[in-house]
Amino acid sequence: MANEAPIPNKILLFGATGLIGEYILQALIEAKPKFEKLGIFTSPRTAKDKADAIEKLKAQGVDVVVGDVTNEDDVKQTYQDYDTIISALGRGAIPLQIPLLTLAESTPNIHTFYPSEYGTDIEYSPTTSPHEPPHQFKLKVRAHIRDNIHRLKITYLVTGPYSDLYIGKLPNAPDAGTWDIANKTATLLGTGDEKVSFTTMHDVGVLLVAALRTPTSSQVRTLKVNSFTATPHQILTEYEKQTGAKWDVSYTSLDALRAAERKAWEEGKLTATAYTLRRIWTEGGTLYEERDNGRVGEPGVETLEEQVGAAVGRERGDGKL
Ligand SMILES: NC(=O)c1ccc[n+]([C@@H]2O[C@H](COP(=O)([O-])OP(=O)(O)OC[C@H]3O[C@@H](n4cnc5c(N)ncnc54)[C@H](OP(=O)(O)O)[C@@H]3O)[C@@H](O)[C@H]2O)c1
């Protein structure tokens, strides 16, 4: 195809030691065939605090660049050795991607950029999505790309919520949905029958590698991928099956969730983002006519049964069950 970018082969990852960055990096390391070059760009603080993990990465063949993501010279110099940038920067660092993108656009050897997305589709609803507070920084990044980035191939990997987190404990805001395996109690959102489309953190990495290996002729591509779709009641059934016991269950209705969300924002609570996202998910904001896994070769993904099995296995391992 005329406008198809070369296949990414020299990959630089920002945010590699973060929550999802670790999974993405693992999938990049395990990719077969191997990428020609794989590097991470990390802060001096992380290089010091996570020195052991960084040494292990080096032993696995990962190039480690320690620098300041806000320093143009550090970034410019690093960019010379790569053709693809993947950002897994955390929520607070999302705006830092704007200069990273501008610099990549003017670096001829870089042809591909994956901005930090890996979550809720921030343009799901033309009427409500533009006003959701947690979406604002990511929307600014997308606007910058629309207005200023015309050469780089961009992929937004939209994964919906991570099931690993959703089916776990939420101690700071249990009314926003929580699952306590040791005590066999749960708070379910909505009526318990609303479907949510999930991706496991492991599969975020798998799907990202599959996307890298699938050429695209579009300059900007959005891939809405997932591992599985499930309702809170289906998760409960799976937990009851795998723990062999009936669970005590309470519910937070959508109205109650909206009220708690408003209060959290009014009071400036850190949990406000969680309330908003979980309200969006419960309203159906993760559901699509068709998922895009097929567009990247339909890689094998995990199931709800496996996710619950892993969560129950961890509790058993910790002696809590
Ligand atoms: N779908 C979901 O359920 C879900 C859940 C959580 C996150 N996400 C999404 O996943 C993406 C990554 O989030 P995360 O939670 O994995 O990230 P994170 O762990 O909070 O941070 C990732 C890395 O970003 C760098 N970083 C963080 N804050 C920074 C700052 N203020 N300035 C400079 N660098 C900073 C750090 O890397 P270094 O120190 O190595 O440079 C950090 O390890 C985001 O887009 C987020 O919205 C989705």
The ligand as an SDF file (V2000), in Angstrom:
LIG
                    3D

 48 52  0  0  0  0  0  0  0  0999 V2000
   -8.0110    0.9550   31.6090 N   0  0  0  0  0  0  0  0  0  0  0  0
   -7.7270    1.0890   32.8840 C   0  0  0  0  0  0  0  0  0  0  0  0
   -8.3950    0.4890   33.7500 O   0  0  0  0  0  0  0  0  0  0  0  0
   -6.5400    1.9400   33.2700 C   0  0  0  0  0  0  0  0  0  0  0  0
   -6.0680    1.9140   34.5840 C   0  0  0  0  0  0  0  0  0  0  0  0
   -4.9240    2.6590   34.8890 C   0  0  0  0  0  0  0  0  0  0  0  0
   -4.2880    3.4200   33.8860 C   0  0  0  0  0  0  0  0  0  0  0  0
   -4.8030    3.4270   32.6180 N   0  0  0  0  0  0  0  0  0  0  0  0
   -4.1460    4.2400   31.5580 C   0  0  0  0  0  0  0  0  0  0  0  0
   -2.8570    3.6790   31.2880 O   0  0  0  0  0  0  0  0  0  0  0  0
   -1.9330    4.7210   30.9700 C   0  0  0  0  0  0  0  0  0  0  0  0
   -0.7110    4.5990   31.8670 C   0  0  0  0  0  0  0  0  0  0  0  0
   -1.1350    4.7550   33.2220 O   0  0  0  0  0  0  0  0  0  0  0  0
   -0.3960    4.0150   34.4340 P   0  0  0  0  0  0  0  0  0  0  0  0
   -1.3440    4.0550   35.5780 O   0  0  0  0  0  0  0  0  0  0  0  0
    0.1400    2.7310   33.9460 O   0  0  0  0  0  0  0  0  0  0  0  0
    0.8030    5.0150   34.6960 O   0  0  0  0  0  0  0  0  0  0  0  0
    1.6510    5.2430   36.0460 P   0  0  0  0  0  0  0  0  0  0  0  0
    1.9900    3.9220   36.6140 O   0  0  0  0  0  0  0  0  0  0  0  0
    0.9470    6.2400   36.8920 O   0  0  0  0  0  0  0  0  0  0  0  0
    2.9270    6.0020   35.4600 O   0  0  0  0  0  0  0  0  0  0  0  0
    3.6780    5.4410   34.4030 C   0  0  0  0  0  0  0  0  0  0  0  0
    5.0120    6.1130   34.2870 C   0  0  0  0  0  0  0  0  0  0  0  0
    4.8790    7.4390   33.7920 O   0  0  0  0  0  0  0  0  0  0  0  0
    5.9520    8.2210   34.2760 C   0  0  0  0  0  0  0  0  0  0  0  0
    5.3300    9.3620   34.9820 N   0  0  0  0  0  0  0  0  0  0  0  0
    4.2660    9.3520   35.7980 C   0  0  0  0  0  0  0  0  0  0  0  0
    3.9590   10.5800   36.2340 N   0  0  0  0  0  0  0  0  0  0  0  0
    4.8500   11.3890   35.6800 C   0  0  0  0  0  0  0  0  0  0  0  0
    5.0620   12.7770   35.7170 C   0  0  0  0  0  0  0  0  0  0  0  0
    4.2430   13.5760   36.4140 N   0  0  0  0  0  0  0  0  0  0  0  0
    6.0780   13.2950   35.0130 N   0  0  0  0  0  0  0  0  0  0  0  0
    6.8840   12.4960   34.2930 C   0  0  0  0  0  0  0  0  0  0  0  0
    6.7160   11.1570   34.1900 N   0  0  0  0  0  0  0  0  0  0  0  0
    5.7200   10.6170   34.8810 C   0  0  0  0  0  0  0  0  0  0  0  0
    6.7730    7.3630   35.2360 C   0  0  0  0  0  0  0  0  0  0  0  0
    7.8110    6.7580   34.4940 O   0  0  0  0  0  0  0  0  0  0  0  0
    9.3730    6.9890   34.6890 P   0  0  0  0  0  0  0  0  0  0  0  0
    9.6490    7.4290   36.0820 O   0  0  0  0  0  0  0  0  0  0  0  0
    9.9730    5.6500   34.3460 O   0  0  0  0  0  0  0  0  0  0  0  0
    9.7800    8.0090   33.6840 O   0  0  0  0  0  0  0  0  0  0  0  0
    5.7620    6.2940   35.6060 C   0  0  0  0  0  0  0  0  0  0  0  0
    6.3090    5.0630   35.9980 O   0  0  0  0  0  0  0  0  0  0  0  0
   -2.6740    6.0430   31.1350 C   0  0  0  0  0  0  0  0  0  0  0  0
   -3.0930    6.5040   29.8810 O   0  0  0  0  0  0  0  0  0  0  0  0
   -3.8770    5.6720   31.9970 C   0  0  0  0  0  0  0  0  0  0  0  0
   -5.0090    6.4990   31.7680 O   0  0  0  0  0  0  0  0  0  0  0  0
   -5.8920    2.6990   32.2980 C   0  0  0  0  0  0  0  0  0  0  0  0
  1  2  1  0
  2  3  2  0
  2  4  1  0
  4  5  1  0
  4 48  2  0
  5  6  2  0
  6  7  1  0
  7  8  2  0
  8  9  1  0
  8 48  1  0
  9 10  1  0
  9 46  1  0
 10 11  1  0
 11 12  1  0
 11 44  1  0
 12 13  1  0
 13 14  1  0
 14 15  2  0
 14 16  1  0
 14 17  1  0
 17 18  1  0
 18 19  2  0
 18 20  1  0
 18 21  1  0
 21 22  1  0
 22 23  1  0
 23 24  1  0
 23 42  1  0
 24 25  1  0
 25 26  1  0
 25 36  1  0
 26 27  1  0
 26 35  1  0
 27 28  2  0
 28 29  1  0
 29 30  1  0
 29 35  2  0
 30 31  1  0
 30 32  2  0
 32 33  1  0
 33 34  2  0
 34 35  1  0
 36 37  1  0
 36 42  1  0
 37 38  1  0
 38 39  2  0
 38 40  1  0
 38 41  1  0
 42 43  1  0
 44 45  1  0
 44 46  1  0
 46 47  1  0
M  CHG  2   8   1  16  -1
M  END
$$$$
